[in-house]
Amino acid sequence: MNQVAFRGRHQHSLDEKGRLSIPSKFRETIAQEHDGRLVITNFPLCLVGYTPDQWSLIESRTSMLSNVKSNIQSFLRYFYSGATECELDRQGRILIPPSLREAVDLDRQVVVAGMLNRIEIWSQGRWDEEMKKAVENFDGISAELADLGL
């Protein structure tokens, strides 16, 4: 399996049909190494996109989780029921289904963030709120990371 390395954040716009232009660095990786496909699904506050290899890894790992714990089943139901395979078109865009756009309140202005093994797709407003929280909590997070040796 190829190790994916999505990095950086990019501001983009959804068009009137719900198509999102994938940032060029991400698009190159997706097109060349993953047949131009991403699996997009729900995540609290944003959408996440995985390459098919990464998605298979997640499926393999989560298939080992308990089928009787209701909180795990609720999460898996939420996570998997939204999963949609999206293919890059000739212009390097993906069509995000209306149900996924509505689930995280995506409007015209979005942020596409590289998170190494996945991309996150945020509405601009929610992204700004999340960044504000990260800055406010930076000292505490830094201390936790230091405890982990980072």
MIMAR-422169 format. One record per residue: chain; residue in one letter; z, y, x of N, C-alpha, C, O in turn. Coordinates in nm, 3 decimals. Layout:
<nodes>
unit  code  n.z  n.y  n.x  ca.z  ca.y  ca.x  c.z  c.y  c.x  o.z  o.y  o.x
A  A  Z  Y  X  Z  Y  X  Z  Y  X  Z  Y  X
...
</nodes>
This chain:
<nodes>
unit  code  n.z  n.y  n.x  ca.z  ca.y  ca.x  c.z  c.y  c.x  o.z  o.y  o.x
A  M  0.000  -0.119  0.082  0.000  0.000  0.000  0.000  0.125  0.086  0.075  0.134  0.184
A  N  -0.083  0.220  0.050  -0.089  0.346  0.124  0.034  0.430  0.096  0.080  0.439  -0.018
A  Q  0.085  0.492  0.200  0.197  0.585  0.183  0.138  0.720  0.146  0.058  0.775  0.221
A  V  0.175  0.772  0.034  0.122  0.899  -0.015  0.207  1.012  0.041  0.327  0.995  0.062
A  A  0.147  1.125  0.065  0.222  1.241  0.114  0.173  1.368  0.046  0.098  1.446  0.104
A  F  0.217  1.387  -0.079  0.187  1.510  -0.151  0.293  1.613  -0.114  0.412  1.588  -0.131
A  R  0.249  1.727  -0.064  0.342  1.833  -0.023  0.291  1.968  -0.073  0.171  1.989  -0.088
A  G  0.385  2.058  -0.099  0.350  2.194  -0.135  0.354  2.218  -0.285  0.366  2.124  -0.364
A  R  0.343  2.345  -0.323  0.337  2.381  -0.464  0.220  2.476  -0.485  0.187  2.558  -0.399
A  H  0.160  2.461  -0.601  0.038  2.534  -0.630  0.042  2.583  -0.774  0.078  2.508  -0.865
A  Q  0.006  2.708  -0.795  -0.003  2.762  -0.930  -0.145  2.743  -0.981  -0.243  2.778  -0.914
A  H  -0.155  2.688  -1.100  -0.285  2.663  -1.162  -0.277  2.697  -1.309  -0.170  2.726  -1.363
A  S  -0.392  2.693  -1.374  -0.399  2.717  -1.517  -0.460  2.597  -1.587  -0.553  2.535  -1.537
A  L  -0.406  2.566  -1.704  -0.470  2.468  -1.792  -0.581  2.539  -1.866  -0.565  2.654  -1.906
A  D  -0.694  2.472  -1.885  -0.798  2.535  -1.966  -0.770  2.505  -2.113  -0.672  2.437  -2.146
A  E  -0.853  2.556  -2.202  -0.831  2.544  -2.346  -0.833  2.399  -2.394  -0.780  2.369  -2.501
A  K  -0.893  2.309  -2.316  -0.897  2.167  -2.355  -0.781  2.086  -2.295  -0.768  1.967  -2.322
A  G  -0.697  2.151  -2.215  -0.584  2.081  -2.154  -0.618  2.017  -2.020  -0.549  1.926  -1.975
A  R  -0.725  2.065  -1.957  -0.763  2.011  -1.826  -0.693  2.092  -1.717  -0.681  2.214  -1.725
A  L  -0.648  2.021  -1.616  -0.578  2.081  -1.503  -0.656  2.053  -1.376  -0.687  1.937  -1.346
A  S  -0.686  2.156  -1.301  -0.749  2.140  -1.171  -0.642  2.096  -1.071  -0.542  2.165  -1.050
A  I  -0.666  1.982  -1.010  -0.571  1.929  -0.912  -0.593  2.003  -0.780  -0.708  2.022  -0.739
A  P  -0.486  2.046  -0.712  -0.502  2.116  -0.584  -0.589  2.035  -0.487  -0.581  1.912  -0.483
A  S  -0.671  2.104  -0.409  -0.772  2.037  -0.326  -0.713  1.933  -0.230  -0.771  1.825  -0.216
A  K  -0.602  1.961  -0.166  -0.542  1.862  -0.074  -0.500  1.736  -0.149  -0.519  1.625  -0.100
A  F  -0.444  1.753  -0.268  -0.404  1.639  -0.349  -0.527  1.565  -0.398  -0.532  1.442  -0.398
A  R  -0.626  1.641  -0.441  -0.749  1.584  -0.496  -0.818  1.496  -0.392  -0.866  1.388  -0.426
A  E  -0.824  1.540  -0.267  -0.887  1.461  -0.162  -0.820  1.326  -0.147  -0.887  1.223  -0.139
A  T  -0.688  1.326  -0.144  -0.613  1.200  -0.133  -0.638  1.111  -0.253  -0.663  0.992  -0.238
A  I  -0.632  1.167  -0.371  -0.649  1.090  -0.494  -0.790  1.033  -0.501  -0.809  0.916  -0.535
A  A  -0.890  1.114  -0.469  -1.029  1.070  -0.477  -1.062  0.965  -0.372  -1.125  0.863  -0.403
A  Q  -1.021  0.988  -0.249  -1.059  0.900  -0.140  -0.978  0.771  -0.134  -1.033  0.665  -0.103
A  E  -0.851  0.778  -0.163  -0.764  0.662  -0.143  -0.721  0.594  -0.272  -0.663  0.485  -0.268
A  H  -0.747  0.656  -0.387  -0.694  0.601  -0.512  -0.797  0.605  -0.625  -0.761  0.616  -0.742
A  D  -0.924  0.596  -0.590  -1.033  0.591  -0.688  -1.030  0.705  -0.789  -1.078  0.689  -0.902
A  G  -0.975  0.818  -0.751  -0.974  0.934  -0.839  -0.884  0.919  -0.961  -0.908  0.985  -1.062
A  R  -0.782  0.835  -0.952  -0.696  0.810  -1.068  -0.551  0.845  -1.039  -0.502  0.830  -0.927
A  L  -0.484  0.891  -1.143  -0.340  0.917  -1.143  -0.282  0.863  -1.272  -0.350  0.864  -1.375
A  V  -0.160  0.817  -1.267  -0.087  0.783  -1.389  0.011  0.896  -1.413  0.098  0.923  -1.331
A  I  -0.004  0.962  -1.529  0.080  1.076  -1.566  0.175  1.030  -1.676  0.134  0.959  -1.767
A  T  0.302  1.072  -1.666  0.398  1.037  -1.771  0.506  1.143  -1.785  0.513  1.239  -1.708
A  N  0.589  1.122  -1.886  0.703  1.210  -1.916  0.809  1.200  -1.807  0.830  1.094  -1.747
A  F  0.875  1.310  -1.785  0.997  1.315  -1.707  1.072  1.432  -1.766  1.009  1.525  -1.815
A  P  1.203  1.433  -1.764  1.272  1.548  -1.823  1.224  1.679  -1.759  1.226  1.693  -1.636
A  L  1.182  1.771  -1.841  1.141  1.906  -1.804  1.001  1.919  -1.745  0.948  2.030  -1.742
A  C  0.939  1.810  -1.698  0.807  1.819  -1.638  0.733  1.688  -1.659  0.787  1.592  -1.714
A  L  0.608  1.685  -1.614  0.532  1.561  -1.610  0.528  1.515  -1.465  0.535  1.596  -1.373
A  V  0.515  1.385  -1.446  0.500  1.331  -1.311  0.370  1.251  -1.305  0.330  1.187  -1.402
A  G  0.306  1.258  -1.189  0.182  1.184  -1.167  0.195  1.097  -1.044  0.235  1.142  -0.936
A  Y  0.162  0.971  -1.062  0.170  0.872  -0.954  0.032  0.815  -0.926  -0.049  0.801  -1.017
A  T  0.005  0.783  -0.800  -0.116  0.708  -0.769  -0.099  0.568  -0.827  0.014  0.525  -0.850
A  P  -0.208  0.496  -0.850  -0.195  0.359  -0.903  -0.106  0.268  -0.817  -0.032  0.186  -0.870
A  D  -0.112  0.283  -0.685  -0.026  0.201  -0.597  0.121  0.232  -0.619  0.203  0.141  -0.630
A  Q  0.154  0.360  -0.627  0.294  0.398  -0.650  0.339  0.355  -0.788  0.453  0.312  -0.805
A  W  0.252  0.367  -0.888  0.286  0.325  -1.023  0.315  0.175  -1.028  0.410  0.132  -1.093
A  S  0.235  0.096  -0.959  0.258  -0.050  -0.954  0.393  -0.081  -0.891  0.464  -0.172  -0.935
A  L  0.429  -0.006  -0.789  0.559  -0.024  -0.724  0.672  0.007  -0.821  0.771  -0.067  -0.827
A  I  0.659  0.114  -0.897  0.761  0.149  -0.997  0.771  0.040  -1.103  0.881  -0.001  -1.139
A  E  0.658  -0.006  -1.152  0.659  -0.113  -1.252  0.728  -0.238  -1.199  0.806  -0.301  -1.270
A  S  0.699  -0.272  -1.076  0.761  -0.390  -1.016  0.912  -0.374  -1.007  0.987  -0.466  -1.042
A  R  0.957  -0.260  -0.961  1.101  -0.237  -0.946  1.172  -0.227  -1.081  1.281  -0.283  -1.097
A  T  1.113  -0.158  -1.177  1.180  -0.142  -1.306  1.175  -0.268  -1.392  1.256  -0.283  -1.483
A  S  1.083  -0.357  -1.363  1.078  -0.482  -1.439  1.202  -0.568  -1.412  1.231  -0.661  -1.488
A  M  1.273  -0.537  -1.306  1.394  -0.611  -1.270  1.519  -0.556  -1.341  1.626  -0.616  -1.335
A  L  1.505  -0.442  -1.409  1.620  -0.380  -1.473  1.661  -0.454  -1.600  1.583  -0.531  -1.657
A  S  1.781  -0.430  -1.643  1.839  -0.498  -1.759  1.761  -0.469  -1.887  1.721  -0.355  -1.913
A  N  1.740  -0.573  -1.965  1.677  -0.558  -2.097  1.780  -0.541  -2.207  1.744  -0.523  -2.323
A  V  1.907  -0.545  -2.172  2.011  -0.534  -2.275  2.090  -0.403  -2.269  2.159  -0.370  -2.365
A  K  2.081  -0.331  -2.161  2.152  -0.203  -2.152  2.070  -0.097  -2.224  1.955  -0.070  -2.188
A  S  2.130  -0.038  -2.326  2.054  0.054  -2.411  2.009  0.180  -2.336  1.900  0.230  -2.364
A  N  2.090  0.230  -2.243  2.049  0.352  -2.172  1.927  0.325  -2.083  1.840  0.411  -2.070
A  I  1.921  0.208  -2.022  1.805  0.173  -1.941  1.683  0.157  -2.029  1.575  0.206  -1.995
A  Q  1.698  0.089  -2.141  1.586  0.071  -2.232  1.537  0.204  -2.287  1.416  0.224  -2.303
A  S  1.628  0.294  -2.317  1.588  0.427  -2.365  1.506  0.501  -2.261  1.403  0.560  -2.292
A  F  1.553  0.496  -2.137  1.478  0.562  -2.030  1.340  0.500  -2.014  1.240  0.571  -2.009
A  L  1.334  0.367  -2.007  1.206  0.301  -1.988  1.112  0.327  -2.105  0.992  0.346  -2.085
A  R  1.164  0.329  -2.225  1.083  0.359  -2.344  1.021  0.498  -2.331  0.902  0.516  -2.354
A  Y  1.103  0.594  -2.295  1.057  0.732  -2.277  0.953  0.741  -2.165  0.848  0.802  -2.182
A  F  0.984  0.680  -2.053  0.901  0.689  -1.933  0.768  0.616  -1.950  0.663  0.673  -1.919
A  Y  0.771  0.494  -1.998  0.648  0.414  -2.008  0.562  0.450  -2.128  0.439  0.441  -2.120
A  S  0.622  0.490  -2.237  0.542  0.518  -2.356  0.450  0.638  -2.337  0.349  0.651  -2.406
A  G  0.486  0.726  -2.246  0.401  0.842  -2.219  0.296  0.818  -2.112  0.207  0.901  -2.093
A  A  0.304  0.705  -2.043  0.214  0.680  -1.929  0.068  0.676  -1.972  0.029  0.602  -2.062
A  T  -0.011  0.758  -1.906  -0.153  0.768  -1.933  -0.228  0.773  -1.801  -0.195  0.852  -1.713
A  E  -0.328  0.688  -1.787  -0.410  0.694  -1.667  -0.511  0.806  -1.683  -0.586  0.811  -1.781
A  C  -0.513  0.896  -1.588  -0.603  1.011  -1.591  -0.697  1.000  -1.471  -0.656  0.968  -1.359
A  E  -0.823  1.028  -1.497  -0.922  1.021  -1.391  -0.976  1.160  -1.360  -1.000  1.240  -1.450
A  L  -0.993  1.187  -1.231  -1.050  1.315  -1.190  -1.194  1.325  -1.239  -1.271  1.229  -1.226
A  D  -1.230  1.440  -1.295  -1.370  1.461  -1.330  -1.443  1.519  -1.208  -1.383  1.533  -1.101
A  R  -1.569  1.553  -1.223  -1.649  1.602  -1.110  -1.597  1.733  -1.052  -1.622  1.764  -0.935
A  Q  -1.524  1.810  -1.133  -1.468  1.936  -1.085  -1.325  1.919  -1.031  -1.260  2.018  -0.997
A  G  -1.277  1.795  -1.022  -1.144  1.771  -0.969  -1.032  1.800  -1.067  -0.921  1.834  -1.027
A  R  -1.064  1.787  -1.197  -0.964  1.813  -1.301  -0.924  1.682  -1.368  -0.998  1.585  -1.367
A  I  -0.804  1.684  -1.426  -0.760  1.575  -1.513  -0.734  1.633  -1.650  -0.695  1.749  -1.664
A  L  -0.755  1.551  -1.751  -0.725  1.592  -1.888  -0.585  1.542  -1.921  -0.561  1.421  -1.920
A  I  -0.495  1.633  -1.950  -0.358  1.596  -1.987  -0.353  1.587  -2.139  -0.381  1.685  -2.207
A  P  -0.319  1.470  -2.193  -0.316  1.453  -2.338  -0.220  1.553  -2.405  -0.118  1.591  -2.348
A  P  -0.256  1.594  -2.528  -0.171  1.691  -2.600  -0.026  1.646  -2.613  0.065  1.728  -2.601
A  S  -0.002  1.517  -2.637  0.137  1.470  -2.653  0.220  1.492  -2.528  0.338  1.524  -2.537
A  L  0.160  1.477  -2.412  0.233  1.501  -2.287  0.252  1.650  -2.264  0.358  1.693  -2.219
A  R  0.150  1.730  -2.294  0.164  1.875  -2.278  0.276  1.927  -2.368  0.357  2.009  -2.326
A  E  0.280  1.879  -2.490  0.383  1.923  -2.586  0.522  1.876  -2.545  0.620  1.949  -2.565
A  A  0.533  1.757  -2.488  0.663  1.701  -2.452  0.739  1.789  -2.353  0.862  1.791  -2.353
A  V  0.666  1.861  -2.267  0.732  1.944  -2.166  0.692  2.092  -2.177  0.707  2.169  -2.083
A  D  0.640  2.128  -2.294  0.604  2.268  -2.322  0.509  2.329  -2.219  0.527  2.444  -2.179
A  L  0.408  2.252  -2.178  0.309  2.309  -2.086  0.225  2.410  -2.163  0.175  2.382  -2.271
A  D  0.211  2.525  -2.105  0.121  2.624  -2.161  0.014  2.653  -2.057  -0.014  2.568  -1.972
A  R  -0.044  2.766  -2.061  -0.157  2.794  -1.973  -0.121  2.793  -1.824  -0.193  2.733  -1.744
A  Q  -0.011  2.857  -1.786  0.028  2.867  -1.646  0.118  2.751  -1.606  0.223  2.729  -1.666
A  V  0.076  2.678  -1.503  0.153  2.561  -1.458  0.171  2.565  -1.307  0.099  2.635  -1.235
A  V  0.269  2.489  -1.262  0.292  2.469  -1.119  0.275  2.320  -1.092  0.332  2.236  -1.162
A  V  0.196  2.289  -0.989  0.179  2.151  -0.945  0.252  2.140  -0.812  0.217  2.206  -0.715
A  A  0.354  2.055  -0.809  0.440  2.042  -0.691  0.425  1.904  -0.630  0.434  1.803  -0.699
A  G  0.403  1.900  -0.500  0.396  1.774  -0.428  0.535  1.726  -0.394  0.615  1.801  -0.337
A  M  0.565  1.602  -0.428  0.697  1.544  -0.405  0.684  1.413  -0.326  0.747  1.313  -0.359
A  L  0.602  1.416  -0.221  0.571  1.305  -0.132  0.499  1.190  -0.203  0.379  1.173  -0.184
A  N  0.570  1.111  -0.283  0.506  0.995  -0.345  0.457  1.022  -0.487  0.407  0.931  -0.553
A  R  0.469  1.145  -0.535  0.425  1.180  -0.669  0.398  1.330  -0.675  0.435  1.405  -0.584
A  I  0.333  1.371  -0.782  0.320  1.514  -0.809  0.398  1.543  -0.936  0.413  1.457  -1.022
A  E  0.447  1.665  -0.947  0.513  1.710  -1.068  0.431  1.825  -1.125  0.378  1.908  -1.052
A  I  0.423  1.827  -1.258  0.348  1.931  -1.328  0.446  2.002  -1.420  0.499  1.943  -1.514
A  W  0.470  2.130  -1.393  0.570  2.210  -1.462  0.506  2.328  -1.533  0.404  2.380  -1.487
A  S  0.564  2.369  -1.644  0.527  2.500  -1.698  0.583  2.603  -1.600  0.687  2.580  -1.539
A  Q  0.516  2.715  -1.586  0.560  2.818  -1.491  0.704  2.862  -1.521  0.784  2.878  -1.429
A  G  0.737  2.882  -1.648  0.871  2.927  -1.684  0.980  2.829  -1.646  1.083  2.867  -1.590
A  R  0.957  2.702  -1.676  1.057  2.600  -1.640  1.069  2.585  -1.490  1.179  2.564  -1.438
A  W  0.957  2.595  -1.419  0.961  2.587  -1.273  1.047  2.700  -1.217  1.131  2.677  -1.130
A  D  1.026  2.821  -1.267  1.104  2.936  -1.219  1.254  2.913  -1.243  1.336  2.944  -1.157
A  E  1.289  2.859  -1.360  1.430  2.829  -1.390  1.485  2.725  -1.293  1.597  2.739  -1.243
A  E  1.408  2.622  -1.267  1.452  2.514  -1.178  1.471  2.565  -1.035  1.566  2.526  -0.968
A  M  1.382  2.652  -0.989  1.395  2.709  -0.855  1.517  2.799  -0.845  1.586  2.801  -0.743
A  K  1.544  2.873  -0.953  1.663  2.959  -0.954  1.789  2.873  -0.941  1.880  2.906  -0.864
A  K  1.796  2.761  -1.015  1.910  2.669  -1.005  1.923  2.611  -0.865  2.033  2.599  -0.812
A  A  1.809  2.575  -0.805  1.812  2.517  -0.670  1.869  2.616  -0.569  1.948  2.579  -0.482
A  V  1.829  2.742  -0.581  1.880  2.845  -0.489  2.029  2.865  -0.511  2.105  2.876  -0.415
A  E  2.072  2.871  -0.638  2.213  2.891  -0.669  2.300  2.776  -0.618  2.415  2.797  -0.581
A  N  2.246  2.656  -0.616  2.322  2.537  -0.576  2.292  2.493  -0.433  2.334  2.385  -0.391
A  F  2.221  2.575  -0.358  2.173  2.534  -0.227  2.286  2.495  -0.131  2.274  2.395  -0.060
A  D  2.393  2.571  -0.128  2.502  2.540  -0.035  2.563  2.403  -0.066  2.587  2.324  0.026
A  G  2.587  2.375  -0.192  2.643  2.245  -0.230  2.548  2.131  -0.199  2.590  2.026  -0.151
A  I  2.421  2.152  -0.228  2.322  2.048  -0.199  2.311  2.026  -0.048  2.301  1.912  -0.003
A  S  2.314  2.134  0.029  2.307  2.123  0.175  2.422  2.041  0.229  2.404  1.959  0.319
A  A  2.542  2.062  0.174  2.659  1.986  0.219  2.643  1.838  0.189  2.678  1.754  0.272
A  E  2.589  1.804  0.070  2.566  1.664  0.036  2.464  1.601  0.130  2.482  1.487  0.173
A  L  2.358  1.674  0.161  2.257  1.621  0.252  2.313  1.604  0.392  2.279  1.508  0.461
A  A  2.398  1.696  0.435  2.461  1.684  0.566  2.546  1.559  0.573  2.551  1.493  0.677
A  D  2.613  1.525  0.462  2.693  1.402  0.458  2.606  1.278  0.474  2.652  1.174  0.520
A  L  2.479  1.290  0.435  2.386  1.179  0.450  2.317  1.178  0.585  2.236  1.090  0.614
A  G  2.350  1.276  0.670  2.292  1.284  0.803  2.160  1.359  0.810  2.086  1.347  0.907
A  L  2.130  1.438  0.707  2.005  1.515  0.707  2.029  1.660  0.738  1.935  1.739  0.742
</nodes>
